Amino acid sequence: MKLRIALALFLATIPLSLLRAPAQDTAQANKSIKAALQPFVDSHSLAGAVTLVADKDRVISQEAVGFSDIVAMILMPLDAIFWIASMSKPITAVGLMMLVDEGKVKLDDPIDKYLPEFRKQWLIVEKDTDHVVLKKPKTPITVRHILTHTSGMPFRSDLEEPTLDMVTLKDAIRSYAMTPLQSEPGTKHAYSNAGINTAGRIIEVVSGMPYEDFMDKRLFIPLGMKDTTFWPNDEQLKRLAKAYSPNKEKNDLVEIKISSLKYPLNDRKRQPMPAGGLFSTAKDVGIFCQMMLNNGTWNGKEYLTPAAVKEMTSRQTPEGLPSWGLGFTAGGGTFGHGGALSTNMSIDTKTGMITVFLVQHQGFAGNGGQSHGAFRKAAEEVFRSTRK
């Protein structure tokens, strides 16, 4: 397999990025993003990646490196489709904040105002292998709590087995309401798919349309996020980057299936999962990030008010807890989110730089875990060069 990969790399010696990007001098080209990531592909630490660097108005760099399929030697295309997993969370949060902007939802409302199932919520106060002691929580879960992972909900319910995508939102929410809270709302941070899925169900109840239809009609289609979907179609599946993990020796890669999802991925029996169900491309994620960096407006259309964007991208959690905005990690002038297969998007409000890093890795072989850092360093150099 290594010989086949080496041969394919030799045949692909002309970086596509140099054909698309503005002319650069040799020194700058040698520091390009593709050059920074290629050693990880050569050492079989990284299968492949699509990266994007942008500011609020334009895409500065978009690179494809390595392979979408290392056995078939299929080079990674720029329009490769990736499971972006938890990067779905801030996208769902944007959908809910649209309803906040319209006055249909308030951040500090208890969620049981919209979802009566939660009026009988219980809180665990004592638990061991033989018994559980419950009591009523002092504070009801609010909309703000579910968007900051401070609701006290667990990551998932027992109903969401063996995969996360076979339970309707309505049934998933009922299972969360019947599952005791792990902590008093607002007091602890615990990363929770359940909380963001609950946000998706609020979108359904308040808007009067299925969550996935709302996201399509209000966000994806107007923004031009043409490849963002919960169900990749046949054509998109041909562009789907395969997922990899390290082998036992951690010196090469083996293909894996996405264990959280039910196959086939285009089966409409699978349910749209607000907390982690989306597939997308670097281009589409970049558009989403540009809209956020432009204070909620893109191509003359306002999707969120500047006030909503400020709420989402400013710290909402108390001191002593991890720094979160609403749906985004936020702090120090940056906001963004990652995904289970090592994907990442980040927006730096101080410099105005957007970075998107799309891979499909459940762990890395060798030094592959350093690939995102290498990309970031190269991206910063490329971004600075455009400001000279």
C-alpha positions in Angstrom: 0.0 0.0 0.0 2.9 2.4 0.8 4.4 1.9 -2.7 1.1 2.6 -4.3 0.7 5.8 -2.2 4.2 6.9 -3.1 3.6 6.4 -6.8 0.3 8.4 -6.7 2.1 11.2 -4.9 4.8 11.3 -7.5 2.2 11.6 -10.3 0.5 14.4 -8.4 3.6 16.7 -8.1 1.9 19.9 -9.3 0.0 21.5 -6.4 -3.5 22.4 -7.5 -3.4 25.2 -5.0 -0.7 27.1 -6.8 -2.8 27.1 -10.0 -5.8 28.6 -8.1 -4.0 31.0 -5.7 -2.6 34.4 -6.4 1.1 34.3 -7.5 3.5 34.0 -4.7 7.3 34.2 -4.6 9.2 31.0 -4.1 9.9 31.5 -0.4 6.2 31.9 0.2 5.2 29.0 -2.0 7.6 26.7 0.0 5.7 27.6 3.1 2.4 26.8 1.6 -0.3 24.9 3.4 0.1 21.9 1.1 3.8 21.8 1.7 3.2 21.9 5.5 0.8 18.9 5.4 2.4 16.8 2.7 5.0 15.2 5.1 2.2 13.8 7.2 0.7 12.2 4.2 4.1 10.9 3.1 4.6 9.3 6.5 1.2 7.7 6.5 0.2 9.7 9.5 -2.6 11.6 7.7 -4.8 10.2 4.9 -5.8 13.5 3.5 -7.3 16.9 4.2 -9.1 19.8 2.7 -8.2 23.2 4.2 -9.5 26.7 3.8 -8.3 30.1 4.9 -10.5 33.1 4.4 -11.3 36.6 5.7 -14.7 38.1 6.0 -14.9 38.8 2.2 -12.9 36.2 0.3 -11.3 32.8 0.3 -7.5 33.3 0.5 -6.5 29.7 0.2 -8.2 26.4 -0.4 -6.0 23.3 -0.5 -6.5 19.6 -1.0 -3.8 17.2 0.1 -3.4 13.4 0.3 -6.2 10.9 -0.4 -9.9 10.5 0.1 -9.2 6.7 -0.3 -5.7 5.5 0.4 -6.2 2.0 -0.9 -7.8 3.0 -4.2 -5.3 5.9 -4.4 -8.1 8.5 -5.0 -6.6 11.9 -4.5 -8.5 14.2 -2.2 -10.7 16.5 -4.2 -11.4 20.1 -3.1 -15.1 19.4 -2.9 -14.7 16.3 -0.8 -17.6 15.6 1.6 -16.8 15.1 5.3 -18.8 14.1 8.3 -18.4 17.3 10.4 -19.9 15.7 13.5 -20.1 18.2 16.4 -19.4 21.1 14.1 -23.2 20.7 13.6 -23.7 22.1 17.1 -23.0 25.8 16.4 -24.9 25.5 13.1 -28.0 24.3 15.0 -27.4 27.1 17.5 -27.6 29.6 14.7 -31.0 28.2 13.7 -32.3 28.6 17.2 -30.9 32.1 17.5 -32.8 33.1 14.4 -35.9 32.4 16.4 -34.5 34.4 19.3 -34.0 37.3 17.0 -37.6 37.0 15.9 -38.8 37.2 19.5 -40.2 33.6 19.4 -37.7 32.2 21.9 -35.9 33.8 24.8 -32.5 32.6 26.0 -33.5 32.6 29.7 -36.8 30.9 29.3 -37.1 27.5 30.8 -37.1 24.9 28.1 -40.3 23.4 29.5 -42.1 26.5 28.2 -41.6 24.9 24.7 -41.2 21.3 25.7 -43.6 20.4 28.5 -41.9 16.9 28.8 -39.3 18.6 31.0 -41.7 19.8 33.7 -41.1 16.5 35.6 -37.3 16.5 35.4 -35.3 14.9 38.3 -31.8 15.4 39.5 -29.4 12.8 40.8 -28.1 13.7 44.3 -26.6 10.3 45.3 -25.7 7.2 43.2 -23.8 4.0 43.6 -24.1 0.5 42.1 -27.1 -0.4 44.4 -29.3 2.8 44.5 -30.0 6.2 43.1 -31.4 9.1 45.2 -33.3 11.8 43.2 -34.7 15.3 44.0 -36.2 18.1 42.1 -33.6 20.6 40.7 -33.7 24.0 42.2 -33.3 25.7 38.8 -35.1 24.7 35.6 -33.1 24.1 32.5 -33.0 27.2 30.3 -32.4 27.7 26.6 -29.1 29.3 27.5 -28.1 26.2 29.5 -28.6 23.8 26.6 -26.5 26.0 24.3 -23.6 26.2 26.8 -23.5 22.6 27.9 -24.5 23.6 31.5 -27.9 22.0 31.5 -26.9 19.0 33.6 -28.0 16.6 30.9 -25.9 13.6 30.1 -24.1 13.2 26.7 -26.8 10.9 25.4 -29.7 8.7 26.6 -29.9 4.9 26.8 -32.4 5.1 23.9 -29.6 6.3 21.5 -28.0 2.9 21.1 -26.3 1.5 19.2 -26.1 4.6 17.0 -27.1 8.2 17.6 -29.2 8.7 14.4 -32.1 6.2 14.6 -34.3 8.0 17.1 -36.7 10.8 16.1 -36.1 14.1 17.7 -39.4 13.9 19.5 -38.6 10.5 21.0 -35.0 11.5 21.8 -36.3 14.5 23.8 -38.8 12.4 25.7 -35.9 10.1 26.7 -33.8 13.1 27.9 -36.7 14.3 30.0 -37.0 10.9 31.6 -33.3 10.7 32.3 -32.2 12.3 35.6 -29.9 15.3 35.4 -26.3 14.7 36.4 -25.9 18.2 38.0 -27.9 21.3 38.9 -28.5 23.4 35.8 -26.0 26.2 35.4 -23.5 24.9 37.9 -21.3 22.5 35.9 -20.1 22.1 32.4 -20.7 18.7 30.8 -20.5 18.3 27.0 -23.9 17.2 25.9 -25.4 16.0 22.6 -28.7 15.8 24.4 -28.7 19.6 25.1 -28.1 20.6 21.5 -30.6 18.0 20.2 -33.1 19.6 22.5 -32.3 22.9 20.8 -33.2 21.3 17.5 -36.5 20.1 18.9 -37.3 23.6 20.1 -36.7 24.8 16.6 -39.3 22.2 15.4 -41.9 23.1 17.9 -41.6 26.9 17.6 -41.2 27.1 13.8 -43.9 24.5 13.1 -41.7 22.6 10.6 -39.3 19.7 10.8 -35.9 20.7 12.1 -34.1 19.6 8.9 -36.6 21.6 6.7 -36.0 24.7 8.8 -32.2 24.4 8.5 -32.5 24.0 4.7 -35.0 26.8 4.1 -33.6 29.3 6.5 -29.9 28.7 6.4 -28.4 26.2 4.0 -30.2 27.1 0.8 -30.1 30.9 1.2 -26.4 30.8 2.2 -25.5 28.6 -0.7 -24.3 25.7 1.4 -25.2 23.3 -1.4 -23.3 20.3 0.0 -24.4 20.5 3.6 -26.8 17.7 4.5 -27.8 15.0 6.9 -28.1 12.5 4.1 -25.4 12.5 1.4 -26.9 11.6 -1.9 -25.4 9.1 -4.4 -23.3 11.8 -6.1 -22.1 13.2 -2.8 -21.2 9.7 -1.5 -18.8 9.4 -4.4 -17.0 12.4 -2.9 -17.1 11.2 0.7 -13.7 11.1 2.3 -13.2 7.7 4.0 -12.5 7.6 7.7 -9.3 6.2 9.2 -7.7 5.3 12.5 -4.2 4.1 13.3 -3.3 0.4 13.0 -2.2 -1.6 16.1 1.4 -0.6 15.5 0.4 3.1 15.0 2.6 3.3 12.0 -0.1 3.2 9.3 -3.8 3.8 8.8 -6.8 1.5 8.5 -10.2 2.3 7.2 -13.1 2.5 9.7 -16.8 3.1 9.6 -18.4 5.9 11.6 -19.5 4.0 14.6 -22.0 6.7 15.7 -24.0 6.5 12.5 -26.2 3.9 10.8 -25.2 2.8 7.3 -26.1 3.3 4.5 -25.6 7.0 5.0 -28.2 8.0 2.4 -30.9 6.0 4.1 -33.7 8.5 5.0 -34.7 6.2 8.0 -31.7 7.8 9.6 -32.7 10.8 11.7 -31.3 14.3 11.4 -29.1 14.8 14.5 -28.8 18.5 15.5 -25.8 17.8 17.7 -23.7 15.9 15.2 -25.4 14.7 12.0 -24.2 17.0 9.3 -22.0 16.3 6.3 -20.4 19.2 4.5 -17.4 20.6 2.5 -14.7 23.1 3.3 -16.4 25.6 1.0 -19.7 25.4 2.7 -18.2 25.6 6.2 -16.2 28.6 5.1 -19.4 30.4 4.0 -21.0 29.7 7.3 -17.9 31.1 9.1 -17.8 34.2 6.9 -21.5 34.9 7.7 -20.6 34.8 11.4 -17.6 37.0 11.0 -19.7 39.5 9.1 -22.0 39.9 12.2 -24.7 37.6 10.8 -24.9 39.0 7.2 -23.8 37.4 4.0 -24.2 38.7 0.4 -26.5 41.4 1.6 -28.9 39.1 3.6 -29.1 39.2 7.3 -29.3 35.8 9.0 -28.6 36.9 12.5 -28.5 40.3 14.2 -25.1 41.6 15.4 -26.5 41.3 18.9 -27.2 37.6 18.4 -23.7 37.0 17.0 -22.2 38.8 20.0 -24.2 36.6 22.4 -23.1 33.5 20.5 -19.4 34.3 20.3 -18.9 35.8 23.8 -18.3 33.9 27.0 -21.6 32.8 28.6 -20.3 30.3 31.1 -19.3 31.3 34.7 -15.7 31.7 35.7 -14.2 28.4 36.7 -16.0 26.6 33.9 -14.7 26.0 30.4 -15.3 29.1 28.2 -18.3 28.7 25.9 -20.5 31.0 24.0 -23.8 29.8 22.6 -23.0 26.7 20.5 -19.4 27.8 20.1 -16.3 27.6 22.1 -15.4 31.2 22.7 -12.7 33.2 24.4 -9.7 35.3 23.8 -11.2 36.9 20.7 -11.7 33.5 18.9 -14.6 31.2 18.5 -15.2 27.9 16.7 -15.8 24.2 17.1 -14.3 20.8 16.3 -15.7 17.4 15.3 -15.3 13.8 16.4 -13.2 12.9 13.4 -10.7 15.8 14.0 -12.4 18.4 11.9 -12.2 22.0 13.0 -13.4 25.5 12.2 -12.0 28.7 13.9 -12.7 32.4 13.6 -10.2 34.9 15.0 -12.0 38.2 15.4 -8.8 40.1 16.2 -7.1 39.3 13.0 -10.1 38.5 10.9 -8.8 35.1 9.9 -11.0 32.1 9.3 -9.6 28.6 9.1 -11.3 25.3 8.2 -9.5 21.9 8.6 -11.4 18.9 7.3 -10.1 15.4 7.8 -11.6 12.0 8.8 -9.4 10.7 11.5 -10.4 8.8 14.7 -6.9 9.2 16.1 -3.7 9.5 14.0 -0.7 7.3 13.2 2.8 8.6 14.0 2.8 12.3 14.5 -0.4 12.9 12.6 -1.9 14.7 15.6 0.4 17.6 14.8 -1.1 18.1 11.4 -3.7 20.6 12.6 -1.0 22.7 14.3 1.1 22.6 11.2 -1.8 23.8 9.1 -2.6 26.6 11.5 1.0 27.8 11.4 1.1 27.8 7.6 -2.4 29.4 7.4 -1.2 32.3 9.6 1.8 32.9 7.4 -0.3 32.8 4.3 -2.9 35.1 5.9 -0.3 37.6 7.0 1.2 37.7 3.5 -2.1 39.0 2.1 -2.1 41.9 4.6 1.3 43.3 3.5 
